[in-house]
Amino acid sequence: MMSQIIHRQANAQEKEQCQGWDLWESGNAKHFEYSYSQDVHFVVQRGEAVIHSATNAPVSISPGSHVTICKGVVGVWEISSPIINRYQYL
């Protein structure tokens, strides 16, 4: 199965539910690379970035984005505005 990144807008229920999830902040990083060893999903709280990977077209994220990144993806984040996410492993 091809590794992938799935992006859509979070609905109101998801935006509320994710407030109990773990918090991740990019800080001042402009570039972040991560190899995902398990499936994860997150809702962007603040900031903007583009996630690049070998298996997807670039994915632009901003507040309200609901993103699922599947196990096996190596994501390279280009961060234009510091990101704050609420995330949960699946």
C-alpha positions in Angstrom: 0.0 0.0 0.0 1.3 3.4 -0.9 2.1 5.7 2.1 0.1 8.8 2.0 -1.0 12.1 3.6 -4.8 12.8 3.7 -5.9 16.4 4.1 -9.3 17.9 4.6 -11.0 20.6 6.8 -11.9 19.5 10.3 -15.5 19.7 11.2 -16.8 21.5 14.4 -16.9 18.2 16.3 -13.3 17.3 15.4 -12.1 20.8 16.3 -13.7 20.4 19.8 -12.6 16.7 20.3 -9.0 17.4 19.4 -8.6 19.8 22.3 -7.9 16.8 24.6 -5.1 15.5 22.3 -1.4 16.1 22.8 0.1 19.4 21.7 2.9 19.9 19.2 4.6 23.2 18.5 7.2 23.8 15.8 8.7 26.8 17.6 10.9 28.8 15.4 11.8 25.9 13.1 11.4 26.7 9.3 12.2 23.1 8.3 11.2 19.9 10.0 11.7 16.3 8.8 10.0 13.3 10.4 9.7 9.6 9.5 6.3 8.4 10.7 6.5 5.0 12.4 2.8 4.8 13.0 -0.4 6.5 11.7 -1.1 9.8 13.2 -3.8 12.5 12.7 -3.8 16.1 13.8 -5.8 19.3 13.6 -3.8 22.5 13.0 -4.6 25.1 15.7 -2.3 27.9 14.4 0.3 28.5 11.7 0.9 27.5 8.1 3.2 24.9 6.4 3.6 22.7 3.3 4.3 19.0 3.9 6.4 17.4 1.2 6.8 13.6 0.8 7.8 11.2 -1.9 4.3 9.7 -2.1 2.1 12.8 -2.3 1.8 16.1 -4.0 2.8 18.9 -1.5 0.1 19.4 1.2 -0.6 22.9 2.4 -1.9 23.1 5.9 -3.4 26.0 7.9 -5.7 26.4 11.0 -8.6 24.0 10.8 -6.7 21.5 8.6 -7.3 17.9 9.6 -4.4 15.8 8.4 -3.8 12.0 8.6 -0.2 10.9 7.9 0.2 7.1 7.4 2.9 4.9 8.7 6.0 4.9 6.5 5.7 8.5 5.2 8.8 10.7 5.5 7.4 14.2 5.7 9.5 17.3 5.1 7.7 20.3 6.6 8.4 23.8 5.2 7.0 26.1 7.9 6.0 29.6 6.9 4.3 30.5 10.2 4.9 28.6 13.5 2.7 25.6 13.7 0.6 24.4 16.7 -1.1 21.1 16.3 -3.3 18.8 18.4 -2.3 15.3 17.5 -3.2 11.7 18.3 -1.7 8.4 17.1 -4.2 6.0 15.5 
